[in-house]
Amino acid sequence: MISHSSDRPVSPLRARMIEDMKVRGFSEKTRNDYIRNVRAFAAFVGRSPDTATAEDLRRFQHHQAQTGVRPPSINSAVAALRFFFTVTLDRPDLARRLTVVREPRRLPAVLSVEEVTLLLQAAPGPKYKAAFATAGACPSEGRGRRAARLRGRRAQGRRCRLGAHVAAGRAGQRP
């Protein structure tokens, strides 16, 4: 995606960062993304990124958040800058100043009783009605486990229709 023409020289700092990423086996896409993020940071501070201060990093992250940059993009920049400051510049003190932004988790939509009734009535045949009813209305597996997940706790297991208690899900995985 990023192409370097032969008449445009690559700075020694960028060449070193690219070399560090190649040695570590980063893909071409990752290398391009990291270079783009470091270039954006340099443009923000208005000088070479190797002269940056902790305050510059704080202002850059604040600027990203204020301009509506989404958390995954901010976190991509954090990863690139952490690599740049830790590996290429050997300045881990600055890399520690960068913070990962958490993306708020969205709760799944819960259908009302009326909506479930309409869904079951709209199903084209008995096979679909059975599938919808089984997927959403099983009291032994559905509501209790979903409610526990919504409260932030893990359900302790589940009882299947035969009354056997299943402590772990599929092949020893956690439920």
matplotlib code that plots the C-alpha trace (Angstrom):
import matplotlib.pyplot as plt

x = [0.0, 2.8, 5.2, 8.6, 9.7, 13.4, 13.8, 12.4, 14.9, 13.8, 15.0, 17.5, 15.0, 12.3, 14.7, 15.7, 12.1, 11.3, 14.4, 13.3, 9.8, 11.2, 13.6, 10.5, 8.5, 5.8, 3.6, 3.7, 0.3, 1.5, 4.7, 2.7, 0.2, 2.9, 4.8, 1.5, 0.8, 4.3, 4.1, 0.7, 2.3, 5.3, 2.9, 0.9, 4.0, 5.5, 9.0, 10.9, 9.2, 12.5, 12.4, 8.9, 8.2, 5.7, 3.5, 3.5, 2.2, -0.5, -1.6, -1.7, -3.9, -6.1, -6.3, -7.3, -10.0, -11.4, -11.5, -13.6, -11.0, -12.5, -10.8, -9.5, -7.7, -6.3, -5.1, -3.4, -1.5, -0.6, 0.8, 2.8, 4.2, 5.0, 7.0, 8.7, 9.7, 10.5, 12.3, 13.5, 14.5, 15.0, 13.0, 10.5, 9.8, 7.8, 6.1, 4.7, 2.9, 0.6, -2.7, -4.9, -8.5, -11.3, -14.2, -17.5, -19.2, -22.6, -25.3, -27.3, -30.8, -33.3, -36.7, -39.9, -42.5, -44.6, -41.7, -40.9, -44.6, -44.5, -41.2, -42.7, -45.9, -43.8, -41.8, -42.7, -43.0, -42.8, -39.1, -38.3, -40.7, -39.0, -35.5, -36.5, -38.3, -35.3, -32.7, -34.4, -36.8, -35.0, -35.4, -32.8, -30.0, -31.0, -32.2, -30.2, -26.9, -27.7, -28.7, -25.5, -23.5, -25.3, -24.4, -20.8, -20.6, -20.1, -22.8, -21.5, -22.7, -25.9, -28.4, -29.4, -32.9, -31.9, -30.9, -27.1, -25.0, -22.5, -19.7, -17.7, -18.9, -17.6, -14.7, -13.5, -13.9, -15.4, -19.1]
y = [0.0, 2.4, 2.7, 4.4, 5.8, 5.6, 9.4, 9.8, 8.8, 6.9, 8.4, 6.3, 6.2, 4.8, 2.3, 1.1, 0.6, -1.3, -3.5, -4.1, -5.2, -7.4, -9.2, -9.9, -11.3, -8.6, -8.9, -6.2, -4.9, -4.5, -2.8, -0.3, 0.3, 0.9, 3.3, 5.2, 5.5, 6.8, 9.2, 10.5, 11.0, 12.9, 15.1, 15.8, 16.9, 18.7, 17.2, 13.9, 11.4, 10.5, 13.9, 13.3, 13.8, 12.1, 15.2, 14.9, 11.3, 12.4, 15.2, 12.9, 10.4, 13.1, 14.6, 11.2, 10.7, 14.2, 14.0, 10.8, 8.2, 4.8, 2.7, 0.0, 2.7, 4.4, 1.0, 0.3, 3.6, 2.6, -0.7, 1.1, 3.8, 1.2, -0.8, 2.4, 3.7, 0.3, -1.5, 1.1, 3.9, 1.8, 4.3, 2.1, 4.9, 6.7, 3.5, 3.0, 6.4, 5.0, 3.7, 1.2, 2.4, -0.1, -0.3, -0.4, -3.8, -3.8, -5.9, -8.1, -7.2, -9.1, -9.7, -9.0, -11.7, -10.0, -9.9, -13.6, -14.4, -12.4, -14.1, -17.6, -16.7, -15.4, -18.6, -20.3, -23.8, -26.1, -26.7, -23.0, -22.6, -25.4, -23.9, -20.5, -21.8, -24.0, -21.3, -18.6, -20.0, -22.9, -22.1, -24.8, -23.3, -19.9, -17.3, -18.3, -18.4, -15.2, -13.4, -14.5, -13.2, -9.9, -9.6, -10.2, -13.7, -17.0, -19.6, -22.5, -25.1, -26.3, -29.0, -30.8, -32.2, -35.6, -34.0, -34.6, -31.7, -30.5, -28.5, -27.8, -27.2, -28.8, -31.2, -29.6, -25.9, -23.5, -22.9]
z = [0.0, 0.8, -2.0, -1.8, -5.1, -5.9, -5.9, -2.4, 0.2, 3.3, 6.6, 8.6, 11.4, 9.2, 7.6, 11.0, 12.1, 8.9, 9.5, 13.1, 11.9, 9.2, 11.7, 13.9, 10.9, 10.8, 7.7, 5.0, 6.1, 9.7, 8.7, 6.5, 9.3, 11.8, 9.5, 8.8, 12.5, 13.4, 10.4, 11.7, 15.1, 13.6, 11.7, 14.8, 16.8, 13.8, 14.2, 14.1, 16.4, 18.1, 19.8, 21.3, 24.9, 27.2, 26.9, 23.1, 23.5, 25.9, 23.6, 20.6, 22.3, 23.6, 20.1, 18.7, 21.2, 20.7, 16.9, 17.1, 16.2, 17.1, 19.8, 17.4, 15.4, 18.6, 19.8, 16.4, 16.9, 20.5, 19.2, 16.5, 18.8, 21.6, 19.1, 17.8, 21.2, 22.8, 20.0, 17.5, 19.9, 23.0, 25.1, 27.0, 29.4, 26.7, 25.6, 29.1, 28.8, 26.0, 27.1, 25.4, 24.9, 25.9, 23.5, 25.4, 25.2, 23.7, 25.3, 23.0, 22.3, 24.4, 22.8, 24.7, 25.1, 22.4, 20.0, 20.5, 19.8, 16.6, 15.6, 16.2, 14.3, 11.3, 11.1, 7.7, 9.1, 12.1, 11.6, 11.9, 14.8, 16.7, 15.9, 17.1, 20.2, 21.1, 20.5, 22.5, 25.0, 26.8, 30.5, 31.4, 29.4, 28.1, 30.6, 33.7, 31.8, 29.8, 33.0, 34.7, 31.7, 31.9, 35.5, 34.7, 36.4, 34.8, 35.2, 37.2, 34.8, 33.3, 33.7, 30.5, 30.0, 31.5, 34.7, 34.4, 35.5, 32.8, 34.6, 31.5, 28.0, 24.8, 25.4, 28.6, 27.6, 30.0, 29.6]

ax = plt.figure().add_subplot(projection="3d")
ax.plot(x, y, z, "-o")
ax.set_aspect("equal")
plt.show()
